[in-house]
Amino acid sequence: MRTGILGILALAAVVAAACDSVPPTASTASAPPFRNLALVTLSGSNLLVVRDITDISQAKTVSTFAQLSQPQFVNGNELSYIDYEHNSIVRVPLGGSPKTVVASSTQFAGYVDWMPDGITLIYMTSNGDNSVMTLHEMRAGQDRALASMPAVPGVGCESVAGCPTDTWDSRLLFSRDGNFISFVNSIVKPTFRLWTSDGKLLKSADLGSESMSVWSGGSLYFRDAMGVEVWRNGVVSPFLPGVAWVRPKASPVAGQIVYEVRDPERWSHTYVVDTNSRQVRDLGKAHAEPAFLNGRYIWYLGERACVEADGCGARVAGVPNGKSYIYDLQDGTESGSNIVSVVDVWPHAA
């Protein structure tokens, strides 16, 4: 199962590139009082690079790593990743050492997240026959099983047409306030779970259409057959009716979510929505897999029209064109990128 899930996540990483090449309009005087970091790959290399983009016009490399499984920022000074060779989840400073084993298992299922305080870890394991997954919490050296659910099948993709990435997604996430945990999967076997942080089940669905989830503040936004819904204070209500968004991501400064939607001609568009007013801003056609670099800058991938050799089928009109861009929400300008993929950014979504 692990191989299939990682294959999907690797595909998402390929179509989730980022950029730090922008005109020198941002100044250190206007930089935020924290380090804005991005975990990326750069053109011409497969290494993972931690870039300091606090002043995005003068981005600097902090450190480099070999390819890692499920890497993410724990805080502004550390990363974590799954070390399958040694059956462990490892926490490491940005300098690369010393490495600290946080959790051990021979059955990691490929899902990991940290509470925003960087102290509590949640992760999934599978049982021997890959039929059940268990949610674990690791805190202060104590591993506790919180809940279980049917396992997610492992699958892969061999062509654009054969991999419906507009509907496939899996996410294990802490809410930004640390009070809730969500797991939403739409790969072959739909699974939706919402728990309190101590494992009390609040919402469950295994045959529905829930997918593409993201937390912003204490609210969980997700897609279903009716559009985009929001779970807030125990109540689900419509948020963007009729919208089939793809892999949404919340802003590090809260109040906004960026996402992709296909138009009637099957071209990707990047949109930003204000979570309070629900006002939507279209950042343009042939812009796919967007992500916030910080509250001001959004990265997205450029696309070109499909040709027969791409094997697109009837689902999509465009495929990645090898270029990526960032959009300045403040100035309304677009600039090119020298980053090939973005894996995570710090600070995380607010």
C-alpha positions, 0 to 999 in steps of 0.5 A, a space after each residue: 500500500 505504501 508504494 501506491 500512496 507515495 506514488 500519488 504524493 510524488 505525482 502531486 509534488 511534480 505538479 506542485 512547483 514553486 518560485 522564489 524568482 521575483 522582481 526586487 520589489 519586496 524589501 527587507 524593511 517590509 519582511 515579516 518578523 519571522 523566517 519564511 521558509 520553503 522546502 523545494 527542489 530547484 531546477 537542475 537538481 533532485 535535492 531538497 533545498 530549504 530556502 529562506 524567502 523572508 525577503 523573497 527578492 533575495 532568497 537564500 539556501 539554508 540547507 540541502 537534503 537528499 530526497 525524503 519521504 513525507 518531509 515537512 517543517 516541524 517548526 522554523 528550525 526543524 524538519 521531520 520525515 519517514 525513514 522507511 529503511 529504519 522504520 522510523 519517523 525522524 526529526 532533524 534540525 535544518 542543519 541535518 544533525 543530530 537526527 532524533 527518532 520520534 516514532 517507530 513502526 514497520 507499518 507506516 501508512 504514509 500519513 503524518 502531521 504535527 500539531 501547530 506547537 511542534 510537540 505532538 505528532 499524529 501518524 497512521 499505521 496499517 495492520 499486517 494484511 493492509 485492511 485497517 489503518 490506525 491513527 496514533 498520537 506521539 507526545 512526550 515519548 508516549 505513543 497512543 492509538 486514537 482511532 482506526 478505519 478501513 485502509 486506503 488502497 495503494 494505486 499508481 498512475 501510468 498516464 495523465 488520462 489514467 490518473 484522475 488527480 482532480 479527484 484523488 487526494 489524501 490528507 491527515 491534518 491537525 486543525 490550526 488550533 490543534 483541537 481537531 484531526 481530520 482524515 479525508 481520502 478520495 483515492 479509490 475508496 472514499 474515507 472521511 473522518 473528523 475527530 477531536 484531538 483526543 480521538 473522539 469521532 465527530 463525523 464519519 463517511 466511507 461511501 460519500 464524495 468528501 475530498 480535497 480538505 483544508 483547515 483554515 483557523 478552526 474550520 474544515 473546508 472540503 469538497 463533496 457532490 454539492 460543491 465546497 462545504 465548511 465544517 464549523 462548530 459542529 455544523 456543515 454548511 455550504 461555502 462555495 456551492 457547485 465548485 469542484 476545487 482541487 487540492 486547496 491550501 490555506 494562507 499562513 496569515 489566515 482568511 484566504 484559501 487558494 485552489 484550482 478549478 477546471 473551466 468548461 473547456 477543461 483548462 486549469 484556473 487558479 483562484 483565491 477565496 476570502 473565507 469571511 466574505 467568500 469573494 473569489 479572485 481568478 488569477 488566470 487560465 493555464 495556472 495549476 496546482 497553486 500554493 501560498 509561499 506566504 500571505 502575499 505570494 502564490 506559486 502555480 504551475 504553467 500549462 500548455 495544450 495537450 498533444 496526442 503523445 501526452 495521453 490526456 484523454 478527455 479530462 484535461 486540456 493542458 499539461 505542465 509546460 515546464 515553467 512555474 510562476 508566482 503571483 503577487 496578490 498585492 501588486 497583481 503581477 506575475 513573475 517566473 520561477 526557478 523552483 521545480 517543486 515545493 514540498 512545504 512552507 513555514 509558517 504553516 497555514 493559520 
